[in-house]
């Protein structure tokens, strides 16, 4: 799964890069991602690992984010912080993580993942609904009740509606995921 690197080693690498408040968020997300995964018949440890890695680059400076994850479109150029998922994937790969589904989940926690990546859906939901955020409890409850796709569809739909209401441009990946979810059974 991760070559020779252990989850404990990865936790130390991430913890060294983030502020204490971010680390607390990461721990809550990882625990919730594990629980959501297990309640939906998925590998809880892989979801936990994705949760540990997801915000590894979140507290890096703009210059470092741009170096690790050069912008691919205007939305990313205008909002460099949105690159932190892709940058975290780059860090995870450099640290020896090879599990493609975990890496896609880490990268996709910002814009959304293809619904064929259930681990990514579990992480996305855990990130937006972890109890420390104080929002999206209904999405969390839906996912914990074994209705992962339904919860994910609601989470992405809410994000699209929120961004549109605020006049914030949608990332092409978010829009693509949103449309895929409308077509999913």
N, C-alpha and C positions, 0 to 999 in steps of 0.2 A: 504493500500500500504506500508506504513512505520511504522506501529504500531502507536506509539505516537510521533515520532520524526518528526519535520518539516524540510522542505528544508532549511529554514533560519538557523536553528540550525546546520544542516549538513554543510552548507557553512562555518559557523564559525569554526567548527571542522577541516575542510579541510584547510581553510586559515591559521590556527594556525600551521599546519604541513609543509607548503611549503614556498619557497622563493617568494618574490613579483613577479618576472618574471614568475615563474611557475603559480602563481595565475592568472596572466593576461592571460596566455595560457589557463588555465582551464576555465576561463570565456568566452573566444572566442570559445572554443570547445563546451561548454554547449549551448551557443546561436546558434551556427551553427547546432548542433545536433537537437535542437528544430526545427529549420527552415527546415532542411532536413526531419525530421519526419513528420512535418505538410504537407509538399509538397508531401509526399508519403502516406498520409492518416493514419498516426500513431499518437499516443498520444505524443504531443510535450513536456508536462510537465515531463513525465517519461524519455524521451530522455534527457531533460535538467538535471534532477537529475543524470542520468548516467554520463553525461558530468561533472557535479560538482564533482562526486566521483572518476572519472577514474584515476586521477593522485595523489590521496590522499597520497599514499605511495612512490611517485617518488623521494622525497628528503630525505627519510630515509636512514640511514647508512646500509651498507652491512649486518652487524650482525643482525640488526632488520628485514631486509627483509628476511634473512634466517630463523629467528625465526618464523615470521608470515607465511611464505610460503616455507617450506622445499623443496629443489629441487627434482624433480621427474625423471630427466634424465640428461645426460651428458651436453646437451646444457645449461640447467638451472644452473648446477654446474659451468660451465665455464663462464657464463654470469649472475651473481646474479641480476643485475639491471633489467633483463628481468622478474624477479619475481614480479615487482611492481604492475602488474595488479591483480594477485592472492592475493597479500598482501592488496591491496586496497579493494578487495572484503571482506577479513577477517575483516578489519576495519569497513567497511559499515555494515556488519552483527552485529558486536559488538555494533555499534551505533543504532541498531534497524531496519535497512532496511531489509525487508522481501520479496520484489518483486523479484522473481527468474529471470525474464527476464532482469531486471535492473542489478542484481548481475552478471549474465552471461555476459552482455555487458561490465561491468566494468572489469571483469577478462579477457575477450576475446579481449580487445582493443589492446593488445600487439601481440598475436599470431593469432588472427582472431576468428570469431564466426561461428557457424553453420548457413548456409543461412536461416534456419527456424526461426532465431531470427532477425527480421527486425530492432528492436531497436538497437541491437548490431551492425548490418551493418551500421546504421546511425551514431552511435558513432565512429566506426572504421574510416569511411570516414571523419567525422568531425575532428577527431584527426590528420589524415595525411594531411588534406587539409585546415585547418583553415588559414585565410589570413595572420596571423603573421608568418607563416612558409615560405610563398613566393613560394610554390610549389604545384603541383597537382590541379591547378585551373580547369583543364578540368574534373577531377574526381568530384570535388565539383559541377561544373555546371551540369554535367550529373545527379548527385543525386538530385540537386535542380529542375531539369526539370521533376522529377517524375520517373526516371529510376534507382531506387535504386539498384536492383540486377545487372544491367549492370555496374554501377559505382563500386560496390563492387567487382565484378569479375575483373575489370580493376585494382583496388587498390591492391588486393591480388596478381594478376599476376605480377604487377610491383614490389611488395615487393619480391616475389620469384626470379624474374629475377635479381634484385639488389643484394640480398644476394648471389645468385649463382655467379654473376660476381665478387663480392668481396671475394669469397671463404669462406664465413661465413656459418657454418652449419645451415640447416633449422630445426626449431623446429618441432617435429612430429605433433603437432596440426596445425601448419601453412600448412604443407604438406597435411594433411588430408582435411583441408578446401579448399585448392587449388584444390585437386582432386574432391571433392564434387561439386565445382563450375564448373568444366569442364563438369560434368554430368548434371548440372541443366539446365532446359529449357531456 
